[in-house]
Amino acid sequence: MLQQTQVATVIPYYGPWLARFPDFAALAAAPESDVLHAWQGLGYYARARNLHAAAKIVVAQHGGIFSASPLETRKLPGLGRYSANAVATFAFDQPVPIVEANTARLLARLSNLQLRIDSGKGQELLWSLAATLVPKRNARIHNSALMDLGALVCTAGQPNCAACPVRSFCAAEDPAALPLKKPRAQLKQLTEFHGFVSDDGRVLLEQSRDRWRGMWMLPRLAAPPAAAPLLHRSHFPFTHHRVRLEVFAGTPTRALRSQRWFALEEVASIPLPSPHRRALTDLLDQQDAGRGI
Ligand code: SF4
């Protein structure tokens, strides 16, 4: 959950997730729609699918026991060097380094790194520097301290060097100018068209096969219909895009193979990506207001 996501965002999901899937066996046995539903709103759904796939492997091949060795766990889907090492150090106190956004910034400044931290060479230098610093004992505390130092003192923009406990051996000449990074790509605008089709307490939804694979969304339209009124417009970010979601009134037709009618009471229990859930809530509110409910 913490891959590319802040702790504050994850906290409301973590407890309910553990209550629903208390161990690998429970997660491995769950249908994918339950897993996506529990993840709904956290975004980056590939993480949920990877975790589900990893749980199946842990159960089928490792007796339900998650290995303490990051070399082993890196073979699981969704676990790269950072995630495997983070679990190894925080769960098992293994003396392995971690490099994430906060420690990367801190280490780049400590070493006055003049390479881009998102380049292959820059990454390798950061990982080897982190490896030279990690102690054999209490690596968990050390790694946690590095992350906190980056998050609270050696912050992005203007770091608080006057309060920094490692100031005496920091080599940064111009801390605010570090770390070096590739300039961000400009967001591209994208418009997506969908239809709102409802009939007698039911709504027609379509199962996504790409971006939100396995989740349900409002049926896709290839182009905005000429005559149908626009009922909803909203925006959401997706990777390097700012997506404009436009929903038009549709008329009930026979459902396509990827589509299904759902009773409105069912909708809360199926996985919908947040932009479509918000749109659907708005559309149903409009419908209720039109009926004077
Ligand atoms: S002295 Fe400043 S730049 Fe160096 S690690 Fe501390 S906060 Fe960061």
Boltz pocket constraint, residues with backbone or C-beta under 6 A from the ligand:
constraints:
  - pocket:
      binder: B
      contacts: [[A, 106], [A, 109], [A, 110], [A, 153], [A, 154], [A, 155], [A, 159], [A, 160], [A, 161], [A, 162], [A, 164], [A, 165], [A, 166], [A, 167], [A, 170], [A, 171], [A, 172], [A, 175]]
      max_distance: 6.0
